[in-house]
Amino acid sequence: MDTSIRKMQGIRDDIRKLSLVIDSGSVLITSLSRKDSRNDSETDEQYIEEEDSLKNIHSPWGFFSTLTKGDCYQVKRISVGPKQRLSLQLHHHRSEHWTVIYGTARVTIGDHTFLMHEGESTFIPLLTLHRLENSGNEFLEVIEVQIGTHIAEDDIIRYADDYGRITRKPGDPIQETDEKIFD
């Protein structure tokens, strides 16, 4: 059986094993652990193939992995190292929803900076400057749900960055023609 067909079959079969979290009008849908719900007829090889697609992508601030994605959405697990932060950035083609699953996040959205604790979430609208920081001594874990018309790493416009990856300067107007750069 073709790998993509097998994965689609697994998704369809797993639809009853979803976790749904509703918080202040926001909705997060995630699959329960596949290992916990594994069908005895599935082989270890099938699970290894699926787990290989969840590889960690490393950045200077930590790493992330894509949990699932489609044409207009993507769900990531973001792990921010101790005392690290992502760039102050915005996106032209997507909004984001962050939920803290471990640690305490310092979040900047527009002109507002606040702390988020485990189980708390926030929404980042399209074209809004935002940043995620970890001021703690252990990794910060966040689930990020991206929704938009173009879901790709090239839709990141950086205004400030601790690692020299600035795309635009603070105070520059937001332009549709902003240079795009990978995270």
PyMOL CGO cylinders between C-alpha atoms (Angstrom):
from pymol import cmd
from pymol.cgo import CYLINDER

trace = [
    CYLINDER, 0.00, 0.00, 0.00, 1.28, 3.48, -0.85, 0.3, 1, 1, 1, 1, 1, 1,
    CYLINDER, 1.28, 3.48, -0.85, 2.59, 5.35, 2.24, 0.3, 1, 1, 1, 1, 1, 1,
    CYLINDER, 2.59, 5.35, 2.24, 0.38, 8.42, 1.66, 0.3, 1, 1, 1, 1, 1, 1,
    CYLINDER, 0.38, 8.42, 1.66, -2.71, 6.21, 1.29, 0.3, 1, 1, 1, 1, 1, 1,
    CYLINDER, -2.71, 6.21, 1.29, -1.80, 4.35, 4.49, 0.3, 1, 1, 1, 1, 1, 1,
    CYLINDER, -1.80, 4.35, 4.49, -1.40, 7.65, 6.37, 0.3, 1, 1, 1, 1, 1, 1,
    CYLINDER, -1.40, 7.65, 6.37, -4.76, 8.92, 5.04, 0.3, 1, 1, 1, 1, 1, 1,
    CYLINDER, -4.76, 8.92, 5.04, -6.41, 5.63, 6.10, 0.3, 1, 1, 1, 1, 1, 1,
    CYLINDER, -6.41, 5.63, 6.10, -4.85, 6.02, 9.56, 0.3, 1, 1, 1, 1, 1, 1,
    CYLINDER, -4.85, 6.02, 9.56, -6.16, 9.57, 9.87, 0.3, 1, 1, 1, 1, 1, 1,
    CYLINDER, -6.16, 9.57, 9.87, -9.66, 8.50, 8.83, 0.3, 1, 1, 1, 1, 1, 1,
    CYLINDER, -9.66, 8.50, 8.83, -9.59, 5.56, 11.27, 0.3, 1, 1, 1, 1, 1, 1,
    CYLINDER, -9.59, 5.56, 11.27, -8.27, 7.80, 14.06, 0.3, 1, 1, 1, 1, 1, 1,
    CYLINDER, -8.27, 7.80, 14.06, -11.00, 10.45, 13.75, 0.3, 1, 1, 1, 1, 1, 1,
    CYLINDER, -11.00, 10.45, 13.75, -12.81, 9.06, 16.82, 0.3, 1, 1, 1, 1, 1, 1,
    CYLINDER, -12.81, 9.06, 16.82, -9.62, 9.36, 18.89, 0.3, 1, 1, 1, 1, 1, 1,
    CYLINDER, -9.62, 9.36, 18.89, -9.36, 13.16, 18.95, 0.3, 1, 1, 1, 1, 1, 1,
    CYLINDER, -9.36, 13.16, 18.95, -8.92, 15.56, 21.82, 0.3, 1, 1, 1, 1, 1, 1,
    CYLINDER, -8.92, 15.56, 21.82, -10.91, 18.79, 21.59, 0.3, 1, 1, 1, 1, 1, 1,
    CYLINDER, -10.91, 18.79, 21.59, -10.02, 21.84, 23.71, 0.3, 1, 1, 1, 1, 1, 1,
    CYLINDER, -10.02, 21.84, 23.71, -12.26, 24.93, 23.63, 0.3, 1, 1, 1, 1, 1, 1,
    CYLINDER, -12.26, 24.93, 23.63, -10.96, 28.06, 25.37, 0.3, 1, 1, 1, 1, 1, 1,
    CYLINDER, -10.96, 28.06, 25.37, -12.52, 31.54, 25.08, 0.3, 1, 1, 1, 1, 1, 1,
    CYLINDER, -12.52, 31.54, 25.08, -13.96, 30.84, 21.66, 0.3, 1, 1, 1, 1, 1, 1,
    CYLINDER, -13.96, 30.84, 21.66, -10.77, 29.21, 20.32, 0.3, 1, 1, 1, 1, 1, 1,
    CYLINDER, -10.77, 29.21, 20.32, -10.64, 25.55, 19.34, 0.3, 1, 1, 1, 1, 1, 1,
    CYLINDER, -10.64, 25.55, 19.34, -7.65, 23.16, 19.35, 0.3, 1, 1, 1, 1, 1, 1,
    CYLINDER, -7.65, 23.16, 19.35, -8.15, 19.69, 17.88, 0.3, 1, 1, 1, 1, 1, 1,
    CYLINDER, -8.15, 19.69, 17.88, -5.37, 17.16, 18.30, 0.3, 1, 1, 1, 1, 1, 1,
    CYLINDER, -5.37, 17.16, 18.30, -5.03, 13.42, 17.88, 0.3, 1, 1, 1, 1, 1, 1,
    CYLINDER, -5.03, 13.42, 17.88, -4.59, 11.32, 20.98, 0.3, 1, 1, 1, 1, 1, 1,
    CYLINDER, -4.59, 11.32, 20.98, -1.31, 9.43, 21.20, 0.3, 1, 1, 1, 1, 1, 1,
    CYLINDER, -1.31, 9.43, 21.20, -1.07, 7.03, 18.28, 0.3, 1, 1, 1, 1, 1, 1,
    CYLINDER, -1.07, 7.03, 18.28, 1.03, 4.64, 20.35, 0.3, 1, 1, 1, 1, 1, 1,
    CYLINDER, 1.03, 4.64, 20.35, -1.70, 4.41, 22.99, 0.3, 1, 1, 1, 1, 1, 1,
    CYLINDER, -1.70, 4.41, 22.99, -4.39, 3.76, 20.36, 0.3, 1, 1, 1, 1, 1, 1,
    CYLINDER, -4.39, 3.76, 20.36, -2.31, 1.52, 18.08, 0.3, 1, 1, 1, 1, 1, 1,
    CYLINDER, -2.31, 1.52, 18.08, -4.18, -1.23, 16.29, 0.3, 1, 1, 1, 1, 1, 1,
    CYLINDER, -4.18, -1.23, 16.29, -2.61, -4.66, 16.85, 0.3, 1, 1, 1, 1, 1, 1,
    CYLINDER, -2.61, -4.66, 16.85, -2.64, -5.30, 13.08, 0.3, 1, 1, 1, 1, 1, 1,
    CYLINDER, -2.64, -5.30, 13.08, -0.30, -2.34, 12.42, 0.3, 1, 1, 1, 1, 1, 1,
    CYLINDER, -0.30, -2.34, 12.42, 3.39, -3.07, 12.21, 0.3, 1, 1, 1, 1, 1, 1,
    CYLINDER, 3.39, -3.07, 12.21, 6.23, -1.25, 13.95, 0.3, 1, 1, 1, 1, 1, 1,
    CYLINDER, 6.23, -1.25, 13.95, 7.47, -0.26, 10.48, 0.3, 1, 1, 1, 1, 1, 1,
    CYLINDER, 7.47, -0.26, 10.48, 4.30, 1.77, 9.87, 0.3, 1, 1, 1, 1, 1, 1,
    CYLINDER, 4.30, 1.77, 9.87, 4.83, 3.66, 13.10, 0.3, 1, 1, 1, 1, 1, 1,
    CYLINDER, 4.83, 3.66, 13.10, 8.48, 4.30, 12.38, 0.3, 1, 1, 1, 1, 1, 1,
    CYLINDER, 8.48, 4.30, 12.38, 7.50, 5.84, 9.01, 0.3, 1, 1, 1, 1, 1, 1,
    CYLINDER, 7.50, 5.84, 9.01, 4.97, 8.13, 10.69, 0.3, 1, 1, 1, 1, 1, 1,
    CYLINDER, 4.97, 8.13, 10.69, 7.34, 9.13, 13.48, 0.3, 1, 1, 1, 1, 1, 1,
    CYLINDER, 7.34, 9.13, 13.48, 10.10, 9.94, 10.99, 0.3, 1, 1, 1, 1, 1, 1,
    CYLINDER, 10.10, 9.94, 10.99, 7.85, 12.64, 9.54, 0.3, 1, 1, 1, 1, 1, 1,
    CYLINDER, 7.85, 12.64, 9.54, 7.87, 14.35, 12.97, 0.3, 1, 1, 1, 1, 1, 1,
    CYLINDER, 7.87, 14.35, 12.97, 11.59, 15.15, 12.96, 0.3, 1, 1, 1, 1, 1, 1,
    CYLINDER, 11.59, 15.15, 12.96, 12.82, 18.11, 14.99, 0.3, 1, 1, 1, 1, 1, 1,
    CYLINDER, 12.82, 18.11, 14.99, 13.92, 21.13, 12.95, 0.3, 1, 1, 1, 1, 1, 1,
    CYLINDER, 13.92, 21.13, 12.95, 16.60, 23.00, 14.89, 0.3, 1, 1, 1, 1, 1, 1,
    CYLINDER, 16.60, 23.00, 14.89, 16.86, 26.80, 15.17, 0.3, 1, 1, 1, 1, 1, 1,
    CYLINDER, 16.86, 26.80, 15.17, 19.18, 28.96, 17.25, 0.3, 1, 1, 1, 1, 1, 1,
    CYLINDER, 19.18, 28.96, 17.25, 16.43, 29.33, 19.89, 0.3, 1, 1, 1, 1, 1, 1,
    CYLINDER, 16.43, 29.33, 19.89, 15.53, 25.61, 20.11, 0.3, 1, 1, 1, 1, 1, 1,
    CYLINDER, 15.53, 25.61, 20.11, 13.57, 23.35, 17.77, 0.3, 1, 1, 1, 1, 1, 1,
    CYLINDER, 13.57, 23.35, 17.77, 10.14, 22.55, 16.37, 0.3, 1, 1, 1, 1, 1, 1,
    CYLINDER, 10.14, 22.55, 16.37, 8.35, 19.65, 14.75, 0.3, 1, 1, 1, 1, 1, 1,
    CYLINDER, 8.35, 19.65, 14.75, 5.27, 19.62, 12.55, 0.3, 1, 1, 1, 1, 1, 1,
    CYLINDER, 5.27, 19.62, 12.55, 2.55, 17.44, 14.09, 0.3, 1, 1, 1, 1, 1, 1,
    CYLINDER, 2.55, 17.44, 14.09, 0.09, 17.72, 11.20, 0.3, 1, 1, 1, 1, 1, 1,
    CYLINDER, 0.09, 17.72, 11.20, -0.60, 19.99, 8.25, 0.3, 1, 1, 1, 1, 1, 1,
    CYLINDER, -0.60, 19.99, 8.25, -2.98, 20.61, 5.38, 0.3, 1, 1, 1, 1, 1, 1,
    CYLINDER, -2.98, 20.61, 5.38, -3.48, 23.17, 2.62, 0.3, 1, 1, 1, 1, 1, 1,
    CYLINDER, -3.48, 23.17, 2.62, -4.62, 25.94, 4.97, 0.3, 1, 1, 1, 1, 1, 1,
    CYLINDER, -4.62, 25.94, 4.97, -3.31, 24.88, 8.39, 0.3, 1, 1, 1, 1, 1, 1,
    CYLINDER, -3.31, 24.88, 8.39, -0.28, 23.48, 10.23, 0.3, 1, 1, 1, 1, 1, 1,
    CYLINDER, -0.28, 23.48, 10.23, 0.17, 22.36, 13.83, 0.3, 1, 1, 1, 1, 1, 1,
    CYLINDER, 0.17, 22.36, 13.83, 3.66, 22.51, 15.37, 0.3, 1, 1, 1, 1, 1, 1,
    CYLINDER, 3.66, 22.51, 15.37, 5.24, 21.64, 18.68, 0.3, 1, 1, 1, 1, 1, 1,
    CYLINDER, 5.24, 21.64, 18.68, 7.71, 24.43, 19.50, 0.3, 1, 1, 1, 1, 1, 1,
    CYLINDER, 7.71, 24.43, 19.50, 10.46, 23.91, 22.10, 0.3, 1, 1, 1, 1, 1, 1,
    CYLINDER, 10.46, 23.91, 22.10, 12.22, 27.12, 23.15, 0.3, 1, 1, 1, 1, 1, 1,
    CYLINDER, 12.22, 27.12, 23.15, 15.49, 26.69, 25.03, 0.3, 1, 1, 1, 1, 1, 1,
    CYLINDER, 15.49, 26.69, 25.03, 16.16, 28.28, 28.43, 0.3, 1, 1, 1, 1, 1, 1,
    CYLINDER, 16.16, 28.28, 28.43, 16.69, 32.08, 28.21, 0.3, 1, 1, 1, 1, 1, 1,
    CYLINDER, 16.69, 32.08, 28.21, 15.99, 32.02, 24.43, 0.3, 1, 1, 1, 1, 1, 1,
    CYLINDER, 15.99, 32.02, 24.43, 13.42, 33.78, 22.27, 0.3, 1, 1, 1, 1, 1, 1,
    CYLINDER, 13.42, 33.78, 22.27, 12.11, 33.77, 18.74, 0.3, 1, 1, 1, 1, 1, 1,
    CYLINDER, 12.11, 33.77, 18.74, 12.41, 36.83, 16.52, 0.3, 1, 1, 1, 1, 1, 1,
    CYLINDER, 12.41, 36.83, 16.52, 9.95, 39.72, 16.70, 0.3, 1, 1, 1, 1, 1, 1,
    CYLINDER, 9.95, 39.72, 16.70, 8.06, 38.86, 13.53, 0.3, 1, 1, 1, 1, 1, 1,
    CYLINDER, 8.06, 38.86, 13.53, 4.85, 38.97, 11.56, 0.3, 1, 1, 1, 1, 1, 1,
    CYLINDER, 4.85, 38.97, 11.56, 3.22, 36.96, 8.80, 0.3, 1, 1, 1, 1, 1, 1,
    CYLINDER, 3.22, 36.96, 8.80, 1.42, 38.18, 5.67, 0.3, 1, 1, 1, 1, 1, 1,
    CYLINDER, 1.42, 38.18, 5.67, -0.53, 35.00, 5.02, 0.3, 1, 1, 1, 1, 1, 1,
    CYLINDER, -0.53, 35.00, 5.02, -1.31, 33.31, 8.34, 0.3, 1, 1, 1, 1, 1, 1,
    CYLINDER, -1.31, 33.31, 8.34, -2.58, 33.83, 11.86, 0.3, 1, 1, 1, 1, 1, 1,
    CYLINDER, -2.58, 33.83, 11.86, -1.41, 31.72, 14.79, 0.3, 1, 1, 1, 1, 1, 1,
    CYLINDER, -1.41, 31.72, 14.79, -2.80, 30.33, 18.02, 0.3, 1, 1, 1, 1, 1, 1,
    CYLINDER, -2.80, 30.33, 18.02, -0.35, 29.40, 20.80, 0.3, 1, 1, 1, 1, 1, 1,
    CYLINDER, -0.35, 29.40, 20.80, -1.06, 27.10, 23.75, 0.3, 1, 1, 1, 1, 1, 1,
    CYLINDER, -1.06, 27.10, 23.75, 1.57, 26.60, 26.47, 0.3, 1, 1, 1, 1, 1, 1,
    CYLINDER, 1.57, 26.60, 26.47, 1.92, 22.93, 27.39, 0.3, 1, 1, 1, 1, 1, 1,
    CYLINDER, 1.92, 22.93, 27.39, 5.04, 23.19, 29.61, 0.3, 1, 1, 1, 1, 1, 1,
    CYLINDER, 5.04, 23.19, 29.61, 6.70, 26.14, 31.30, 0.3, 1, 1, 1, 1, 1, 1,
    CYLINDER, 6.70, 26.14, 31.30, 5.90, 29.85, 31.30, 0.3, 1, 1, 1, 1, 1, 1,
    CYLINDER, 5.90, 29.85, 31.30, 6.03, 31.93, 28.12, 0.3, 1, 1, 1, 1, 1, 1,
    CYLINDER, 6.03, 31.93, 28.12, 6.63, 35.65, 27.83, 0.3, 1, 1, 1, 1, 1, 1,
    CYLINDER, 6.63, 35.65, 27.83, 4.52, 36.68, 24.85, 0.3, 1, 1, 1, 1, 1, 1,
    CYLINDER, 4.52, 36.68, 24.85, 4.53, 39.91, 22.86, 0.3, 1, 1, 1, 1, 1, 1,
    CYLINDER, 4.53, 39.91, 22.86, 1.61, 40.63, 20.54, 0.3, 1, 1, 1, 1, 1, 1,
    CYLINDER, 1.61, 40.63, 20.54, 1.61, 44.11, 19.05, 0.3, 1, 1, 1, 1, 1, 1,
    CYLINDER, 1.61, 44.11, 19.05, 2.30, 46.57, 21.92, 0.3, 1, 1, 1, 1, 1, 1,
    CYLINDER, 2.30, 46.57, 21.92, 1.26, 44.11, 24.66, 0.3, 1, 1, 1, 1, 1, 1,
    CYLINDER, 1.26, 44.11, 24.66, 3.65, 41.82, 26.56, 0.3, 1, 1, 1, 1, 1, 1,
    CYLINDER, 3.65, 41.82, 26.56, 2.31, 39.28, 29.07, 0.3, 1, 1, 1, 1, 1, 1,
    CYLINDER, 2.31, 39.28, 29.07, 3.03, 35.89, 30.66, 0.3, 1, 1, 1, 1, 1, 1,
    CYLINDER, 3.03, 35.89, 30.66, 1.28, 32.67, 29.69, 0.3, 1, 1, 1, 1, 1, 1,
    CYLINDER, 1.28, 32.67, 29.69, 1.30, 29.56, 31.88, 0.3, 1, 1, 1, 1, 1, 1,
    CYLINDER, 1.30, 29.56, 31.88, 0.62, 25.88, 31.17, 0.3, 1, 1, 1, 1, 1, 1,
    CYLINDER, 0.62, 25.88, 31.17, -2.85, 25.41, 29.68, 0.3, 1, 1, 1, 1, 1, 1,
    CYLINDER, -2.85, 25.41, 29.68, -3.25, 29.05, 28.65, 0.3, 1, 1, 1, 1, 1, 1,
    CYLINDER, -3.25, 29.05, 28.65, -3.53, 30.16, 25.03, 0.3, 1, 1, 1, 1, 1, 1,
    CYLINDER, -3.53, 30.16, 25.03, -3.58, 33.27, 22.86, 0.3, 1, 1, 1, 1, 1, 1,
    CYLINDER, -3.58, 33.27, 22.86, -4.35, 34.27, 19.28, 0.3, 1, 1, 1, 1, 1, 1,
    CYLINDER, -4.35, 34.27, 19.28, -1.98, 36.21, 16.97, 0.3, 1, 1, 1, 1, 1, 1,
    CYLINDER, -1.98, 36.21, 16.97, -3.86, 37.89, 14.09, 0.3, 1, 1, 1, 1, 1, 1,
    CYLINDER, -3.86, 37.89, 14.09, -2.50, 38.20, 10.56, 0.3, 1, 1, 1, 1, 1, 1,
    CYLINDER, -2.50, 38.20, 10.56, 0.02, 41.09, 10.09, 0.3, 1, 1, 1, 1, 1, 1,
    CYLINDER, 0.02, 41.09, 10.09, 0.58, 41.49, 13.85, 0.3, 1, 1, 1, 1, 1, 1,
    CYLINDER, 0.58, 41.49, 13.85, 4.09, 41.74, 15.33, 0.3, 1, 1, 1, 1, 1, 1,
    CYLINDER, 4.09, 41.74, 15.33, 4.66, 38.96, 17.85, 0.3, 1, 1, 1, 1, 1, 1,
    CYLINDER, 4.66, 38.96, 17.85, 7.36, 37.15, 19.81, 0.3, 1, 1, 1, 1, 1, 1,
    CYLINDER, 7.36, 37.15, 19.81, 7.64, 34.09, 22.04, 0.3, 1, 1, 1, 1, 1, 1,
    CYLINDER, 7.64, 34.09, 22.04, 10.23, 34.07, 24.84, 0.3, 1, 1, 1, 1, 1, 1,
    CYLINDER, 10.23, 34.07, 24.84, 11.41, 31.63, 27.49, 0.3, 1, 1, 1, 1, 1, 1,
    CYLINDER, 11.41, 31.63, 27.49, 12.90, 33.34, 30.53, 0.3, 1, 1, 1, 1, 1, 1,
    CYLINDER, 12.90, 33.34, 30.53, 12.93, 30.06, 32.49, 0.3, 1, 1, 1, 1, 1, 1,
    CYLINDER, 12.93, 30.06, 32.49, 15.70, 27.54, 33.11, 0.3, 1, 1, 1, 1, 1, 1,
    CYLINDER, 15.70, 27.54, 33.11, 14.00, 24.59, 31.35, 0.3, 1, 1, 1, 1, 1, 1,
    CYLINDER, 14.00, 24.59, 31.35, 12.61, 24.19, 27.83, 0.3, 1, 1, 1, 1, 1, 1,
    CYLINDER, 12.61, 24.19, 27.83, 9.30, 25.94, 27.09, 0.3, 1, 1, 1, 1, 1, 1,
    CYLINDER, 9.30, 25.94, 27.09, 6.84, 23.78, 25.11, 0.3, 1, 1, 1, 1, 1, 1,
    CYLINDER, 6.84, 23.78, 25.11, 4.13, 25.42, 22.99, 0.3, 1, 1, 1, 1, 1, 1,
    CYLINDER, 4.13, 25.42, 22.99, 1.61, 24.06, 20.50, 0.3, 1, 1, 1, 1, 1, 1,
    CYLINDER, 1.61, 24.06, 20.50, 1.24, 26.45, 17.58, 0.3, 1, 1, 1, 1, 1, 1,
    CYLINDER, 1.24, 26.45, 17.58, -1.73, 26.24, 15.20, 0.3, 1, 1, 1, 1, 1, 1,
    CYLINDER, -1.73, 26.24, 15.20, -1.18, 28.20, 11.97, 0.3, 1, 1, 1, 1, 1, 1,
    CYLINDER, -1.18, 28.20, 11.97, -4.16, 29.05, 9.77, 0.3, 1, 1, 1, 1, 1, 1,
    CYLINDER, -4.16, 29.05, 9.77, -4.00, 30.93, 6.47, 0.3, 1, 1, 1, 1, 1, 1,
    CYLINDER, -4.00, 30.93, 6.47, -3.70, 31.00, 2.72, 0.3, 1, 1, 1, 1, 1, 1,
    CYLINDER, -3.70, 31.00, 2.72, 0.04, 30.25, 2.58, 0.3, 1, 1, 1, 1, 1, 1,
    CYLINDER, 0.04, 30.25, 2.58, 1.47, 28.00, 5.29, 0.3, 1, 1, 1, 1, 1, 1,
    CYLINDER, 1.47, 28.00, 5.29, 5.25, 27.95, 4.83, 0.3, 1, 1, 1, 1, 1, 1,
    CYLINDER, 5.25, 27.95, 4.83, 8.41, 29.03, 6.59, 0.3, 1, 1, 1, 1, 1, 1,
    CYLINDER, 8.41, 29.03, 6.59, 9.00, 31.72, 3.94, 0.3, 1, 1, 1, 1, 1, 1,
    CYLINDER, 9.00, 31.72, 3.94, 6.15, 33.83, 5.42, 0.3, 1, 1, 1, 1, 1, 1,
    CYLINDER, 6.15, 33.83, 5.42, 8.26, 35.18, 8.30, 0.3, 1, 1, 1, 1, 1, 1,
    CYLINDER, 8.26, 35.18, 8.30, 9.16, 38.88, 8.32, 0.3, 1, 1, 1, 1, 1, 1,
    CYLINDER, 9.16, 38.88, 8.32, 11.63, 39.63, 11.12, 0.3, 1, 1, 1, 1, 1, 1,
    CYLINDER, 11.63, 39.63, 11.12, 11.85, 43.06, 12.76, 0.3, 1, 1, 1, 1, 1, 1,
    CYLINDER, 11.85, 43.06, 12.76, 14.22, 42.11, 15.61, 0.3, 1, 1, 1, 1, 1, 1,
    CYLINDER, 14.22, 42.11, 15.61, 16.27, 38.97, 16.13, 0.3, 1, 1, 1, 1, 1, 1,
    CYLINDER, 16.27, 38.97, 16.13, 18.95, 37.89, 18.63, 0.3, 1, 1, 1, 1, 1, 1,
    CYLINDER, 18.95, 37.89, 18.63, 20.67, 35.81, 15.93, 0.3, 1, 1, 1, 1, 1, 1,
    CYLINDER, 20.67, 35.81, 15.93, 21.18, 38.39, 13.16, 0.3, 1, 1, 1, 1, 1, 1,
    CYLINDER, 21.18, 38.39, 13.16, 18.30, 37.28, 10.92, 0.3, 1, 1, 1, 1, 1, 1,
    CYLINDER, 18.30, 37.28, 10.92, 16.52, 40.66, 10.61, 0.3, 1, 1, 1, 1, 1, 1,
    CYLINDER, 16.52, 40.66, 10.61, 14.38, 41.19, 7.51, 0.3, 1, 1, 1, 1, 1, 1,
    CYLINDER, 14.38, 41.19, 7.51, 12.96, 44.67, 8.35, 0.3, 1, 1, 1, 1, 1, 1,
    CYLINDER, 12.96, 44.67, 8.35, 13.85, 47.42, 10.85, 0.3, 1, 1, 1, 1, 1, 1,
    CYLINDER, 13.85, 47.42, 10.85, 11.49, 48.49, 13.65, 0.3, 1, 1, 1, 1, 1, 1,
    CYLINDER, 11.49, 48.49, 13.65, 9.42, 51.43, 12.45, 0.3, 1, 1, 1, 1, 1, 1,
    CYLINDER, 9.42, 51.43, 12.45, 9.56, 50.35, 8.80, 0.3, 1, 1, 1, 1, 1, 1,
    CYLINDER, 9.56, 50.35, 8.80, 6.07, 50.20, 7.31, 0.3, 1, 1, 1, 1, 1, 1,
    CYLINDER, 6.07, 50.20, 7.31, 4.57, 46.78, 6.72, 0.3, 1, 1, 1, 1, 1, 1,
    CYLINDER, 4.57, 46.78, 6.72, 4.69, 46.11, 3.00, 0.3, 1, 1, 1, 1, 1, 1,
    CYLINDER, 4.69, 46.11, 3.00, 3.26, 43.32, 0.89, 0.3, 1, 1, 1, 1, 1, 1,
    CYLINDER, 3.26, 43.32, 0.89, 6.66, 43.12, -0.85, 0.3, 1, 1, 1, 1, 1, 1,
    CYLINDER, 6.66, 43.12, -0.85, 8.69, 42.46, 2.33, 0.3, 1, 1, 1, 1, 1, 1,
    CYLINDER, 8.69, 42.46, 2.33, 11.61, 40.11, 1.75, 0.3, 1, 1, 1, 1, 1, 1,
    CYLINDER, 11.61, 40.11, 1.75, 10.83, 36.63, 2.99, 0.3, 1, 1, 1, 1, 1, 1,
    CYLINDER, 10.83, 36.63, 2.99, 13.27, 34.55, 5.01, 0.3, 1, 1, 1, 1, 1, 1,
    CYLINDER, 13.27, 34.55, 5.01, 13.28, 31.10, 6.60, 0.3, 1, 1, 1, 1, 1, 1,
    CYLINDER, 13.28, 31.10, 6.60, 13.03, 30.67, 10.40, 0.3, 1, 1, 1, 1, 1, 1,
]
cmd.load_cgo(trace, "trace")
